[in-house]
Amino acid sequence: AGPCGPSSSSSTPGAEQREKQYRAHPGFGDRRDGVTSARTYFYADEAKCDQHMETFLRCIDASGGSSENGFSAIKLTALGRPQFLLQFSEVLVKWRRFFHQMAAEQGQAGRAALEMKLEVEKLQEALANLGVATKAESQHWFTGENLGRSGTVDLLDWNSLIDSRTKLSKLLVVPNMQTGQLEPLLSHFTEEEDLQMKRMLQRMDVLAKRATEKGVRLMVDAEQSYFQPAISRLTLEMQRRFNRNQAIIFNTYQCYLKEAYDNVTVDVELSRREGWHFGTKLVRGAYMEQERERAAQIGYEDPINPTYEKTNEMYHRCLDYILEEIKHSRKASVMVASHNEDTVKFTLRRMTELGIHPSEKKVCFGQLLGMCDQITFPLGQAGFPVYKYVPYGPVQEVLPYLSRRAQENRGFMQRANRERDLLWREVKRRLLAGSLFGPNH
């Protein structure tokens, strides 16, 4: 079985109380099913994770040697046991939902994530009444340098309470919304699981340091929604450390997720408060069929936007927010990873309106190698930083991925005629203008 095989959930104390979305399910152990456009890693053992890390290191070296300002993409499920990502994701989501529940009880339901602010006094009373923490205990939580100083606690303050350094999450209990019972926030990690987590963090650290040395930016790819909270949180921790002076570590946001805008805005606000550079790759998303099937079969809310139009709206909304942040602070960078011409045109128009010049290299574009050259080459010729996404790794592992991408993108073949016509028209234009090989074209 893959990393979500049948043995993993039954061995965890309290597994049955765990939220459906974050339990390992044998039926979805093979994460390739229903996924055409993403590479899937399976956990074999720690030695295999070390091999993956070596492959990633070679890619970073190659990117650093072949271009200035190169990118390398990595996947966290290649660097450790995905079961840990499931458990950590559940912790983060439970904790965030608990905050929203208390905000709703203070009459703040329906507000944007960052507009919800809990009064410290009322919050402490609520925590005491629920039996989560006595007033003295919770007072200790809010004595940090900035935490609660304004008399209110927002989602960022709240999230900061879950910190691997304080081990607070191991001590906490939270109410189960279904049963009303208090449950441990974190099922106890075995020593081996604790070690696996530390090794994953160490591998990430090695990769981030090598990327910094080589002048390469590291993109952490997004994965399935039930791993994503942990992946994003671990990536944020790397951004805090490595993005002090420029955006080296890039997080990936999938805009087909209903919560994409909340995730982007909360993380941008964190970067503002802490003074580091926000780096992001925006994608539409690669796991839709599998995500929908899993949600329906297991019985939790579908995390994906209902229509392609809604996903487009979400993409442009998130992108616009980041472009505004670039204009405002010049401490954010975005890769527009899209084959959609309307999205590229939208980006160019907004850059002009906001006065963001291509030479600043705060906005770059990405397309797959061998696809959408009619977008890639004009962007490059116009002076925009534009990248081709090249799969790498052992041939026998990369070929199935490439064949799936070809299958997924059959629709592009219909556009090939249009691309050919455009290229032919451009050749004729240059012939007539006498500038076929001119320096400016």
VEXDREN-2710 file (C-alpha; in Angstrom, 1 decimal):
% VEXDREN-2710
k/r/px/py/pz
1/ALA/0.0/0.0/0.0
2/GLY/1.0/3.6/-0.4
3/PRO/1.6/6.0/2.5
4/CYS/-2.1/6.1/3.2
5/GLY/-2.3/2.3/3.5
6/PRO/-4.6/0.5/5.9
7/SER/-2.2/0.0/8.7
8/SER/-1.6/3.6/9.5
9/SER/-4.8/4.8/11.0
10/SER/-5.6/1.8/13.2
11/SER/-2.2/2.1/15.0
12/THR/-2.9/5.7/16.1
13/PRO/-4.5/6.2/19.6
14/GLY/-7.9/7.9/19.2
15/ALA/-7.9/7.4/15.4
16/GLU/-11.6/6.9/15.3
17/GLN/-12.2/10.4/16.7
18/ARG/-10.0/11.9/14.0
19/GLU/-11.8/14.0/11.4
20/LYS/-12.8/12.0/8.3
21/GLN/-10.8/14.2/5.9
22/TYR/-7.5/13.6/7.7
23/ARG/-7.8/9.8/8.3
24/ALA/-5.8/7.4/6.2
25/HIS/-8.2/5.6/3.9
26/PRO/-7.2/2.3/2.1
27/GLY/-9.3/3.1/-0.9
28/PHE/-7.2/6.2/-1.6
29/GLY/-3.9/4.7/-0.8
30/ASP/-2.8/4.9/-4.4
31/ARG/-2.8/8.7/-4.9
32/ARG/-2.3/8.4/-8.6
33/ASP/-5.9/7.4/-9.2
34/GLY/-7.9/10.2/-10.8
35/VAL/-4.7/12.4/-11.0
36/THR/-3.4/13.2/-14.5
37/SER/-1.3/16.2/-14.0
38/ALA/0.9/15.7/-10.9
39/ARG/3.8/13.5/-9.9
40/THR/3.0/11.2/-6.9
41/TYR/5.6/10.0/-4.4
42/PHE/5.1/7.0/-2.1
43/TYR/6.8/6.4/1.2
44/ALA/9.0/3.3/1.2
45/ASP/11.5/4.1/3.9
46/GLU/13.8/6.9/5.1
47/ALA/16.5/5.8/2.7
48/LYS/14.2/6.4/-0.3
49/CYS/13.5/9.9/1.1
50/ASP/17.2/10.6/1.2
51/GLN/17.5/9.5/-2.5
52/HIS/14.7/11.9/-3.4
53/MET/16.6/14.7/-1.5
54/GLU/19.7/13.9/-3.5
55/THR/17.7/14.1/-6.8
56/PHE/16.3/17.5/-5.6
57/LEU/19.9/18.7/-4.8
58/ARG/21.1/17.7/-8.3
59/CYS/18.2/19.7/-9.8
60/ILE/19.0/22.8/-7.7
61/ASP/22.7/22.5/-8.8
62/ALA/21.5/22.2/-12.5
63/SER/19.2/25.2/-12.2
64/GLY/21.9/27.3/-10.6
65/GLY/24.4/26.4/-13.3
66/SER/22.0/27.0/-16.3
67/SER/20.4/30.3/-15.5
68/GLU/20.4/33.3/-13.2
69/ASN/17.3/33.4/-10.9
70/GLY/16.5/29.8/-11.6
71/PHE/13.7/27.8/-9.9
72/SER/13.5/24.3/-8.6
73/ALA/10.3/22.6/-7.5
74/ILE/10.1/20.0/-4.7
75/LYS/7.4/17.9/-3.1
76/LEU/7.2/17.4/0.6
77/THR/5.6/13.9/0.3
78/ALA/8.9/12.9/-1.3
79/LEU/10.9/13.9/1.8
80/GLY/9.1/12.1/4.6
81/ARG/6.1/10.0/5.6
82/PRO/2.9/11.5/4.3
83/GLN/1.1/10.1/7.4
84/PHE/2.8/12.9/9.5
85/LEU/1.5/15.5/7.0
86/LEU/-2.0/14.1/7.5
87/GLN/-1.8/14.3/11.3
88/PHE/-0.3/17.7/11.3
89/SER/-2.9/19.0/8.8
90/GLU/-5.6/17.8/11.1
91/VAL/-4.1/19.6/14.0
92/LEU/-3.9/22.9/12.1
93/VAL/-7.4/22.6/10.7
94/LYS/-9.0/21.7/14.1
95/TRP/-7.3/24.6/15.7
96/ARG/-8.4/27.1/13.0
97/ARG/-12.0/25.8/13.2
98/PHE/-12.0/26.2/16.9
99/PHE/-11.0/29.9/16.4
100/HIS/-13.9/30.3/13.9
101/GLN/-16.3/28.6/16.3
102/MET/-15.4/31.1/19.1
103/ALA/-15.6/34.0/16.6
104/ALA/-19.1/32.9/15.6
105/GLU/-20.1/32.8/19.3
106/GLN/-18.9/36.4/19.6
107/GLY/-21.1/37.4/16.7
108/GLN/-18.4/37.5/14.0
109/ALA/-19.5/34.7/11.7
110/GLY/-19.3/35.5/8.0
111/ARG/-16.4/38.0/8.3
112/ALA/-13.2/37.6/6.3
113/ALA/-10.6/35.5/8.1
114/LEU/-8.4/38.5/9.1
115/GLU/-11.3/40.6/10.3
116/MET/-12.3/38.2/13.0
117/LYS/-10.8/39.5/16.3
118/LEU/-11.6/37.9/19.7
119/GLU/-11.3/40.1/22.8
120/VAL/-8.7/38.5/25.1
121/GLU/-10.9/38.8/28.2
122/LYS/-13.9/37.1/26.5
123/LEU/-11.6/34.5/24.9
124/GLN/-10.1/33.5/28.3
125/GLU/-13.6/33.2/29.8
126/ALA/-14.7/31.0/26.8
127/LEU/-11.6/28.8/27.1
128/ALA/-12.2/28.4/30.9
129/ASN/-15.9/27.6/30.4
130/LEU/-15.1/25.0/27.8
131/GLY/-12.6/23.4/30.1
132/VAL/-9.8/23.9/27.5
133/ALA/-7.6/26.0/29.8
134/THR/-7.9/27.8/33.1
135/LYS/-7.6/31.6/33.1
136/ALA/-4.1/31.4/34.5
137/GLU/-3.0/29.0/31.8
138/SER/-4.5/31.0/28.9
139/GLN/-3.1/34.2/30.4
140/HIS/0.3/32.6/30.1
141/TRP/-0.4/32.0/26.3
142/PHE/-1.1/35.7/25.7
143/THR/1.9/37.2/27.4
144/GLY/4.1/37.0/24.3
145/GLU/5.7/40.2/23.0
146/ASN/2.9/41.2/20.6
147/LEU/0.3/38.5/21.3
148/GLY/-2.9/40.0/22.6
149/ARG/-1.2/43.4/23.4
150/SER/-4.0/45.2/21.5
151/GLY/-6.6/43.4/23.7
152/THR/-7.7/41.2/20.8
153/VAL/-6.5/38.0/19.2
154/ASP/-6.8/37.4/15.5
155/LEU/-6.3/34.2/13.5
156/LEU/-2.5/34.9/13.1
157/ASP/-2.1/35.3/16.8
158/TRP/-4.1/32.2/17.4
159/ASN/-2.1/30.1/14.8
160/SER/1.1/31.2/16.5
161/LEU/0.1/29.3/19.6
162/ILE/0.7/26.1/17.8
163/ASP/4.4/26.0/17.6
164/SER/6.8/23.1/17.4
165/ARG/9.1/24.9/19.8
166/THR/6.6/25.2/22.7
167/LYS/5.0/21.8/22.3
168/LEU/1.8/23.5/23.3
169/SER/-0.2/21.5/20.7
170/LYS/0.6/18.3/22.7
171/LEU/-0.9/19.7/25.8
172/LEU/-4.1/21.2/24.3
173/VAL/-7.6/19.8/24.2
174/VAL/-10.3/21.2/21.9
175/PRO/-14.0/20.5/21.7
176/ASN/-15.2/18.1/19.1
177/MET/-18.0/19.9/17.2
178/GLN/-20.0/16.7/16.6
179/THR/-19.8/15.2/20.1
180/GLY/-19.2/18.3/22.3
181/GLN/-16.5/16.3/24.1
182/LEU/-13.0/17.6/24.7
183/GLU/-10.3/15.7/22.8
184/PRO/-6.5/16.0/22.6
185/LEU/-5.6/18.3/19.7
186/LEU/-2.7/16.0/18.7
187/SER/-2.8/12.2/19.0
188/HIS/0.4/11.2/20.7
189/PHE/3.3/10.8/18.3
190/THR/5.3/7.7/18.8
191/GLU/9.1/8.2/19.1
192/GLU/9.5/6.9/15.6
193/GLU/6.9/9.3/14.2
194/ASP/8.7/12.1/16.0
195/LEU/12.0/11.1/14.4
196/GLN/10.3/10.9/10.9
197/MET/9.0/14.4/11.4
198/LYS/12.5/15.7/12.4
199/ARG/14.1/14.0/9.4
200/MET/11.6/15.6/7.0
201/LEU/12.4/19.1/8.5
202/GLN/16.1/18.4/8.2
203/ARG/15.8/17.4/4.5
204/MET/13.9/20.6/3.8
205/ASP/16.6/22.6/5.6
206/VAL/19.4/21.0/3.5
207/LEU/17.5/21.9/0.3
208/ALA/16.7/25.4/1.3
209/LYS/20.4/26.1/2.3
210/ARG/21.6/24.7/-1.0
211/ALA/19.1/26.8/-3.0
212/THR/20.3/29.9/-1.1
213/GLU/23.9/29.1/-1.9
214/LYS/23.2/28.5/-5.6
215/GLY/21.0/31.6/-6.1
216/VAL/18.0/29.3/-6.9
217/ARG/14.5/29.8/-5.8
218/LEU/12.8/26.8/-4.3
219/MET/9.1/26.2/-5.1
220/VAL/7.3/23.8/-2.7
221/ASP/4.6/22.2/-4.8
222/ALA/1.0/21.9/-3.6
223/GLU/-0.5/18.5/-3.1
224/GLN/-3.8/17.0/-2.0
225/SER/-6.0/19.2/0.3
226/TYR/-5.7/16.8/3.2
227/PHE/-1.9/17.3/3.2
228/GLN/-1.9/20.9/2.3
229/PRO/-2.3/22.7/5.6
230/ALA/0.9/21.0/6.9
231/ILE/2.8/21.6/3.7
232/SER/1.9/25.3/3.7
233/ARG/2.8/25.6/7.4
234/LEU/6.2/23.9/7.0
235/THR/6.8/26.1/3.9
236/LEU/6.0/29.2/5.9
237/GLU/8.5/28.2/8.5
238/MET/11.1/28.0/5.8
239/GLN/10.1/31.4/4.4
240/ARG/10.5/33.0/7.8
241/ARG/14.1/31.8/7.9
242/PHE/15.2/32.1/4.3
243/ASN/13.2/35.0/2.9
244/ARG/14.6/37.7/5.1
245/ASN/16.1/39.7/2.2
246/GLN/14.5/38.3/-0.9
247/ALA/11.9/35.6/-1.9
248/ILE/13.9/32.3/-2.0
249/ILE/11.2/29.9/-0.8
250/PHE/7.9/30.0/-2.8
251/ASN/4.7/28.5/-1.5
252/THR/2.1/27.2/-4.0
253/TYR/-1.6/28.1/-3.7
254/GLN/-4.2/26.1/-5.6
255/CYS/-7.0/28.4/-6.7
256/TYR/-9.6/25.6/-7.2
257/LEU/-9.8/25.4/-3.4
258/LYS/-12.7/27.3/-1.8
259/GLU/-10.3/28.6/0.9
260/ALA/-7.5/29.8/-1.4
261/TYR/-8.1/33.5/-0.9
262/ASP/-8.2/33.2/2.9
263/ASN/-5.0/31.2/2.8
264/VAL/-3.2/33.8/0.6
265/THR/-4.4/36.9/2.6
266/VAL/-3.5/35.3/6.0
267/ASP/0.0/34.4/4.8
268/VAL/0.7/37.7/3.2
269/GLU/-0.4/39.5/6.4
270/LEU/2.0/37.2/8.4
271/SER/4.9/38.2/6.0
272/ARG/4.0/41.9/6.6
273/ARG/4.0/41.6/10.4
274/GLU/7.3/39.7/10.5
275/GLY/9.0/41.6/7.7
276/TRP/10.0/38.8/5.3
277/HIS/9.5/38.5/1.6
278/PHE/6.4/36.7/0.4
279/GLY/6.9/34.3/-2.5
280/THR/4.2/32.3/-4.2
281/LYS/3.4/30.2/-7.2
282/LEU/-0.3/30.4/-8.2
283/VAL/-1.9/27.4/-9.9
284/ARG/-5.4/26.3/-10.6
285/GLY/-4.9/22.8/-9.2
286/ALA/-4.2/19.2/-10.2
287/TYR/-6.2/16.9/-8.0
288/MET/-9.8/17.8/-8.7
289/GLU/-11.3/14.4/-9.7
290/GLN/-9.6/12.6/-6.9
291/GLU/-10.5/15.2/-4.3
292/ARG/-14.1/15.2/-5.3
293/GLU/-14.4/11.4/-5.3
294/ARG/-12.7/11.1/-1.9
295/ALA/-14.9/13.8/-0.3
296/ALA/-18.1/12.1/-1.7
297/GLN/-17.1/8.6/-0.6
298/ILE/-15.8/9.4/2.8
299/GLY/-18.5/12.1/3.6
300/TYR/-16.9/15.5/4.1
301/GLU/-17.4/18.8/2.2
302/ASP/-15.9/19.0/-1.3
303/PRO/-13.0/21.4/-0.9
304/ILE/-13.0/22.4/-4.6
305/ASN/-14.8/25.3/-6.2
306/PRO/-18.0/24.2/-7.9
307/THR/-17.2/25.5/-11.4
308/TYR/-14.2/26.4/-13.6
309/GLU/-15.5/30.0/-13.7
310/LYS/-15.4/30.2/-9.9
311/THR/-11.8/28.9/-10.0
312/ASN/-10.9/31.5/-12.6
313/GLU/-12.5/34.2/-10.3
314/MET/-10.5/32.9/-7.4
315/TYR/-7.2/32.8/-9.4
316/HIS/-7.6/36.4/-10.5
317/ARG/-8.7/37.5/-7.0
318/CYS/-5.7/36.0/-5.3
319/LEU/-3.4/37.3/-8.1
320/ASP/-4.8/40.8/-7.8
321/TYR/-4.2/40.8/-4.0
322/ILE/-0.6/39.8/-4.5
323/LEU/0.0/42.3/-7.2
324/GLU/-1.4/45.0/-4.9
325/GLU/1.0/43.8/-2.2
326/ILE/3.9/44.1/-4.7
327/LYS/2.9/47.7/-5.5
328/HIS/2.4/48.5/-1.8
329/SER/5.6/47.0/-0.4
330/ARG/7.8/45.5/-3.2
331/LYS/8.3/42.6/-0.7
332/ALA/6.3/40.0/-2.6
333/SER/7.0/37.9/-5.7
334/VAL/4.6/35.7/-7.7
335/MET/4.9/33.1/-10.4
336/VAL/1.8/33.0/-12.6
337/ALA/1.9/29.3/-13.5
338/SER/-0.9/29.2/-16.1
339/HIS/-1.6/28.2/-19.7
340/ASN/-4.7/30.4/-19.7
341/GLU/-4.3/33.3/-22.1
342/ASP/-7.0/35.4/-20.3
343/THR/-5.0/35.1/-17.0
344/VAL/-1.8/36.2/-18.7
345/LYS/-3.6/39.2/-20.3
346/PHE/-5.2/40.0/-16.9
347/THR/-1.7/40.0/-15.3
348/LEU/-0.2/42.2/-17.9
349/ARG/-3.0/44.7/-17.7
350/ARG/-2.9/44.9/-13.9
351/MET/0.9/45.2/-13.9
352/THR/0.6/48.3/-16.2
353/GLU/-2.2/49.8/-14.0
354/LEU/-0.2/49.3/-10.8
355/GLY/3.1/50.4/-12.2
356/ILE/4.9/47.1/-11.8
357/HIS/7.7/46.9/-14.4
358/PRO/8.8/43.5/-15.8
359/SER/12.5/44.4/-15.1
360/GLU/11.7/44.3/-11.3
361/LYS/11.2/40.5/-11.7
362/LYS/8.6/40.5/-9.0
363/VAL/6.1/38.8/-11.4
364/CYS/7.2/35.9/-13.6
365/PHE/5.3/33.4/-15.7
366/GLY/5.6/29.6/-16.0
367/GLN/4.4/27.1/-18.6
368/LEU/5.2/23.5/-19.2
369/LEU/8.1/22.7/-21.6
370/GLY/6.6/21.9/-25.0
371/MET/3.3/23.6/-24.3
372/CYS/1.9/27.0/-24.9
373/ASP/4.9/28.4/-26.7
374/GLN/2.5/31.0/-28.2
375/ILE/2.3/32.5/-24.7
376/THR/5.9/31.8/-23.5
377/PHE/7.9/33.3/-26.4
378/PRO/6.1/36.6/-26.8
379/LEU/6.3/37.1/-23.0
380/GLY/10.1/36.5/-23.1
381/GLN/10.6/38.7/-26.1
382/ALA/8.7/41.5/-24.3
383/GLY/11.1/41.3/-21.4
384/PHE/9.1/39.4/-18.9
385/PRO/10.8/36.7/-16.8
386/VAL/9.2/33.5/-18.1
387/TYR/10.1/29.9/-17.2
388/LYS/9.5/26.5/-18.7
389/TYR/8.6/23.8/-16.2
390/VAL/10.8/20.7/-16.9
391/PRO/10.1/17.4/-15.2
392/TYR/13.2/15.7/-13.9
393/GLY/14.1/12.3/-12.3
394/PRO/14.7/8.7/-13.3
395/VAL/13.3/8.1/-16.8
396/GLN/11.1/5.2/-15.8
397/GLU/9.4/7.5/-13.2
398/VAL/9.1/10.6/-15.3
399/LEU/7.6/8.9/-18.5
400/PRO/4.3/7.9/-16.9
401/TYR/3.9/11.5/-15.7
402/LEU/4.7/12.9/-19.1
403/SER/2.2/10.6/-20.8
404/ARG/-0.5/11.7/-18.4
405/ARG/0.2/15.4/-19.1
406/ALA/0.0/14.7/-22.8
407/GLN/-3.4/12.9/-22.2
408/GLU/-4.6/15.7/-20.0
409/ASN/-3.7/18.4/-22.5
410/ARG/-5.3/16.9/-25.6
411/GLY/-7.3/20.1/-25.7
412/PHE/-4.1/21.9/-26.5
413/MET/-3.8/20.0/-29.8
414/GLN/-6.9/21.8/-31.0
415/ARG/-5.1/25.1/-30.4
416/ALA/-2.0/23.9/-32.3
417/ASN/-3.5/25.0/-35.6
418/ARG/-4.1/28.4/-34.2
419/GLU/-0.5/28.6/-32.9
420/ARG/0.8/27.5/-36.3
421/ASP/-1.3/30.2/-38.1
422/LEU/0.0/32.9/-35.7
423/LEU/3.6/31.8/-36.2
424/TRP/3.1/31.8/-40.0
425/ARG/1.5/35.3/-39.9
426/GLU/4.5/36.5/-37.8
427/VAL/7.0/35.1/-40.3
428/LYS/5.2/36.8/-43.2
429/ARG/5.0/40.1/-41.3
430/ARG/8.8/40.0/-40.7
431/LEU/9.5/39.1/-44.3
432/LEU/7.5/42.0/-45.5
433/ALA/9.1/44.3/-43.0
434/GLY/12.6/43.1/-43.9
435/SER/13.3/42.1/-40.3
436/LEU/13.2/38.4/-40.2
437/PHE/16.4/38.1/-38.2
438/GLY/16.4/41.6/-36.7
439/PRO/18.0/42.1/-33.3
440/ASN/14.8/43.3/-31.7
441/HIS/12.6/40.3/-32.6
END
